[in-house]
Amino acid sequence: MISPTFLDGAPNWVDLGTPDLDGATAFYRGLFGWDLIPGGPEVGGYGMLTLDGRYAGGVMTVSEEEAPSAWSVSFQSPDVDATARAITEAGGSAAFEAMDVLDFGRMGGFTDPAGAYFGVWQPKEHPGFGVIQEPNAFLWAELYTPDVPAAAAFFDSVFGWGTDKMKVEGSDYTYTTVHPAGAGPDASFGGLVRQGDVPSEAARGPHWLPYFAVADVDAVVAEAKRLGGRETLAAMEVPGVGKMANIADPYGAVFAVMKPDPRQ
């Protein structure tokens, strides 16, 4: 799983763009117990979502005219500008130019050759997550892409990611996991999925999907519905992995929740 020491190339942040900041923060407060630290004009109103005082992610207002409401995943880099060059050389593109965020760090937004958006964060004063792999915190990241081998090659050239094949118990399905350069499968932080394998996600095109750990998937799904969200992928047990479900918040941003198998 993702290392709390934030290896280069591993996810170190997630954030939410939403058309209704107050409504979205109320939803996630009710679902995960997250609190909001509002952001001032110097950061464009970008707020920090916290779990028991620890950073769980970020949130900002994005109008429906600008972009659909969505979660995004960012990966750590020691040098965003060098990573930006590697991305363009590998066939990706910049969604916006790299920029400094006060003294917190330097960031850039990019798309891979298939069009999936991801962020890159170069930490300074703000290292990224303050909590992971606990109930109601980030757990895993999954890329839905039309071509898994091509995506693996792209991210290998950009971040040096390694891949491993994991056979799903009781099926013929093989899942591709990814881990940082110089690490092994035990440091895997995400997976690559052919988008046609999950029709509900295929409809959204190539994208990254964040997973949040929960103690009870069914209870979280029921609470999400009560708060105005909906289930986009019914809860299911994956032998040897855990129980999971996909949820859309009231404004359409999709994320997954998972209770990992104790063996994992």
C-alpha positions as CSV (number, residue, x, y, z in Angstrom):
1,M,0.0,0.0,0.0
2,I,1.0,3.7,-0.3
3,S,3.9,4.6,2.0
4,P,3.3,7.3,4.6
5,T,6.8,8.5,3.8
6,F,5.6,9.8,0.4
7,L,7.8,8.1,-2.1
8,D,8.3,10.1,-5.3
9,G,5.7,9.0,-7.8
10,A,3.2,7.9,-5.2
11,P,-0.1,9.8,-4.5
12,N,0.3,12.5,-2.0
13,W,-3.0,14.4,-2.3
14,V,-6.5,14.4,-3.6
15,D,-8.9,17.3,-4.1
16,L,-12.4,18.0,-5.1
17,G,-13.8,20.5,-7.5
18,T,-17.4,21.2,-6.8
19,P,-20.0,23.8,-7.8
20,D,-21.4,24.0,-4.2
21,L,-18.6,24.3,-1.6
22,D,-21.0,24.5,1.3
23,G,-23.2,21.6,0.1
24,A,-20.2,19.4,-0.7
25,T,-18.5,20.0,2.6
26,A,-21.7,19.2,4.4
27,F,-22.0,15.9,2.5
28,Y,-18.5,14.8,3.3
29,R,-18.7,16.0,6.9
30,G,-21.8,13.8,7.3
31,L,-20.2,10.8,5.5
32,F,-16.6,10.8,6.6
33,G,-16.5,13.3,9.5
34,W,-14.3,15.7,7.6
35,D,-14.1,19.4,8.7
36,L,-13.2,22.3,6.4
37,I,-10.5,24.8,6.9
38,P,-11.6,27.6,4.5
39,G,-9.1,29.1,2.2
40,G,-8.5,32.8,1.8
41,P,-8.3,34.9,-1.4
42,E,-4.5,34.3,-1.6
43,V,-5.2,30.6,-2.5
44,G,-8.4,31.3,-4.5
45,G,-10.7,30.0,-1.8
46,Y,-9.1,26.6,-1.8
47,G,-10.0,24.8,1.4
48,M,-8.5,21.9,3.4
49,L,-10.5,18.9,4.4
50,T,-9.4,17.5,7.7
51,L,-10.0,14.3,9.7
52,D,-9.4,14.8,13.4
53,G,-7.2,17.7,12.6
54,R,-5.1,15.9,10.0
55,Y,-5.2,16.8,6.3
56,A,-7.4,14.4,4.2
57,G,-7.6,16.4,1.0
58,G,-8.6,19.7,-0.5
59,V,-11.7,21.3,-2.0
60,M,-12.4,24.3,-4.2
61,T,-15.4,25.8,-6.0
62,V,-15.5,25.0,-9.7
63,S,-18.5,26.2,-11.6
64,E,-20.4,23.8,-13.8
65,E,-19.5,25.9,-16.8
66,E,-15.7,25.4,-16.0
67,A,-15.7,21.7,-15.5
68,P,-17.8,18.8,-14.2
69,S,-17.6,18.2,-10.4
70,A,-14.9,15.6,-9.8
71,W,-12.2,14.3,-7.6
72,S,-8.5,14.4,-8.8
73,V,-5.4,12.6,-7.6
74,S,-1.9,14.2,-7.4
75,F,1.4,12.4,-7.4
76,Q,4.6,13.5,-5.7
77,S,7.6,14.9,-7.6
78,P,10.9,16.4,-6.4
79,D,10.7,18.7,-9.5
80,V,7.4,19.5,-11.1
81,D,9.1,21.3,-14.1
82,A,11.2,18.2,-14.9
83,T,8.1,16.0,-14.5
84,A,6.2,18.3,-16.9
85,R,8.9,17.9,-19.5
86,A,8.8,14.1,-19.1
87,I,5.0,14.2,-19.5
88,T,5.1,16.1,-22.8
89,E,8.0,13.9,-24.1
90,A,5.9,10.8,-23.3
91,G,2.8,12.1,-25.2
92,G,0.9,13.8,-22.3
93,S,0.0,17.4,-22.1
94,A,-0.3,20.2,-19.6
95,A,-3.8,21.2,-18.4
96,F,-2.2,24.3,-16.8
97,E,1.3,25.4,-16.3
98,A,3.3,24.6,-13.2
99,M,2.9,27.2,-10.5
100,D,4.0,28.0,-6.9
101,V,1.4,27.9,-4.2
102,L,2.7,30.4,-1.8
103,D,5.3,28.5,0.3
104,F,3.3,25.3,0.4
105,G,4.7,23.7,-2.7
106,R,4.7,23.8,-6.5
107,M,2.0,22.1,-8.6
108,G,1.0,21.3,-12.1
109,G,-2.1,19.7,-13.8
110,F,-1.7,17.3,-16.7
111,T,-3.4,14.7,-18.9
112,D,-2.0,11.4,-20.0
113,P,-2.2,10.5,-23.8
114,A,-5.7,9.0,-23.3
115,G,-7.0,12.2,-21.7
116,A,-7.0,11.2,-18.0
117,Y,-6.3,14.2,-15.7
118,F,-3.8,14.0,-12.8
119,G,-1.9,16.5,-10.7
120,V,1.7,16.6,-9.7
121,W,2.7,18.1,-6.3
122,Q,6.2,19.2,-5.3
123,P,6.1,19.6,-1.5
124,K,7.6,22.4,0.4
125,E,5.8,23.4,3.6
126,H,2.8,21.2,2.8
127,P,3.9,17.6,2.3
128,G,0.5,16.3,1.4
129,F,-1.7,13.8,3.2
130,G,-1.7,14.0,7.0
131,V,-3.7,10.7,7.3
132,I,-4.0,7.7,5.0
133,Q,-5.1,4.0,5.3
134,E,-7.5,4.7,8.2
135,P,-11.3,4.7,8.0
136,N,-12.5,7.8,6.2
137,A,-9.0,8.5,4.7
138,F,-7.4,7.9,1.3
139,L,-6.5,4.3,0.6
140,W,-6.0,3.6,-3.1
141,A,-6.1,5.2,-6.6
142,E,-7.3,3.6,-9.8
143,L,-6.9,4.7,-13.4
144,Y,-9.6,3.8,-15.9
145,T,-8.0,3.8,-19.3
146,P,-8.7,2.3,-22.8
147,D,-5.2,0.8,-23.0
148,V,-3.6,-0.6,-19.8
149,P,-0.2,-1.4,-21.3
150,A,0.0,2.0,-22.9
151,A,-0.9,3.7,-19.7
152,A,1.7,1.6,-17.8
153,A,4.4,2.6,-20.3
154,F,3.5,6.3,-20.1
155,F,3.6,6.4,-16.3
156,D,6.8,4.3,-16.2
157,S,8.5,6.9,-18.4
158,V,7.2,9.8,-16.3
159,F,7.5,8.4,-12.7
160,G,9.3,5.1,-13.2
161,W,6.4,3.1,-11.9
162,G,6.6,-0.6,-11.8
163,T,3.6,-2.9,-12.4
164,D,2.5,-6.3,-11.1
165,K,-0.2,-8.6,-12.1
166,M,-2.7,-9.8,-9.4
167,K,-5.1,-12.6,-10.2
168,V,-8.5,-12.0,-8.6
169,E,-9.5,-15.1,-6.5
170,G,-12.3,-17.1,-8.0
171,S,-12.2,-15.5,-11.4
172,D,-10.1,-15.2,-14.6
173,Y,-9.6,-11.5,-14.1
174,T,-6.1,-10.1,-13.7
175,Y,-5.7,-6.7,-12.1
176,T,-2.6,-4.5,-12.8
177,T,-1.2,-2.8,-9.7
178,V,1.4,0.0,-9.7
179,H,4.2,0.9,-7.3
180,P,6.9,3.6,-7.1
181,A,10.3,3.3,-8.7
182,G,12.7,1.4,-6.6
183,A,9.9,-0.2,-4.5
184,G,8.2,-3.6,-4.7
185,P,4.6,-4.8,-4.8
186,D,4.2,-4.2,-1.0
187,A,4.4,-0.4,-1.8
188,S,1.6,-0.6,-4.4
189,F,-0.7,2.4,-4.2
190,G,-3.1,1.9,-7.1
191,G,-4.2,0.0,-10.1
192,L,-4.8,0.3,-13.8
193,V,-8.2,-0.9,-15.2
194,R,-9.4,-1.2,-18.8
195,Q,-12.4,1.2,-18.7
196,G,-14.6,-1.1,-20.6
197,D,-14.4,-3.6,-17.7
198,V,-16.5,-1.3,-15.5
199,P,-19.4,0.2,-17.6
200,S,-20.4,2.8,-15.0
201,E,-16.8,4.1,-15.0
202,A,-16.3,3.7,-18.8
203,A,-19.1,6.3,-19.4
204,R,-16.9,8.9,-17.7
205,G,-14.0,8.4,-20.0
206,P,-10.4,8.0,-18.9
207,H,-9.9,9.2,-15.3
208,W,-8.4,8.5,-11.9
209,L,-10.7,7.3,-9.1
210,P,-9.7,7.8,-5.4
211,Y,-10.7,5.2,-2.9
212,F,-11.3,6.0,0.8
213,A,-11.1,3.4,3.5
214,V,-14.3,2.8,5.6
215,A,-15.3,0.5,8.4
216,D,-18.6,-0.6,6.9
217,V,-19.3,-0.2,3.2
218,D,-23.0,-0.9,3.4
219,A,-23.5,1.7,6.1
220,V,-21.5,4.3,4.2
221,V,-23.5,3.7,1.0
222,A,-26.8,4.0,3.0
223,E,-25.6,7.3,4.6
224,A,-24.4,8.7,1.2
225,K,-27.9,8.1,-0.2
226,R,-29.5,9.7,2.9
227,L,-27.2,12.8,2.4
228,G,-28.2,13.1,-1.3
229,G,-25.6,11.0,-3.0
230,R,-26.1,7.8,-5.0
231,E,-24.4,4.5,-5.6
232,T,-22.9,4.2,-9.1
233,L,-21.4,0.7,-8.6
234,A,-23.1,-1.7,-6.2
235,A,-21.2,-2.9,-3.2
236,M,-19.3,-6.1,-4.0
237,E,-16.9,-8.5,-2.3
238,V,-13.7,-9.2,-4.1
239,P,-12.1,-12.3,-2.6
240,G,-8.7,-11.6,-1.0
241,V,-9.1,-7.9,-1.5
242,G,-12.2,-6.5,0.4
243,K,-15.6,-5.0,-0.1
244,M,-16.1,-1.9,-2.1
245,A,-18.6,0.4,-3.8
246,N,-18.6,3.5,-5.9
247,I,-20.5,6.6,-4.9
248,A,-21.4,9.9,-6.5
249,D,-21.8,12.9,-4.2
250,P,-24.9,15.2,-4.7
251,Y,-23.0,17.2,-7.4
252,G,-21.8,14.2,-9.4
253,A,-18.2,13.7,-8.2
254,V,-17.5,10.0,-8.0
255,F,-15.3,8.2,-5.5
256,A,-14.9,4.7,-4.2
257,V,-15.1,3.3,-0.6
258,M,-13.5,0.1,0.5
259,K,-13.1,-2.0,3.6
260,P,-9.9,-4.0,2.9
261,D,-9.7,-7.6,3.6
262,P,-7.7,-8.1,6.8
263,R,-5.1,-10.0,4.9
264,Q,-4.4,-6.9,2.8
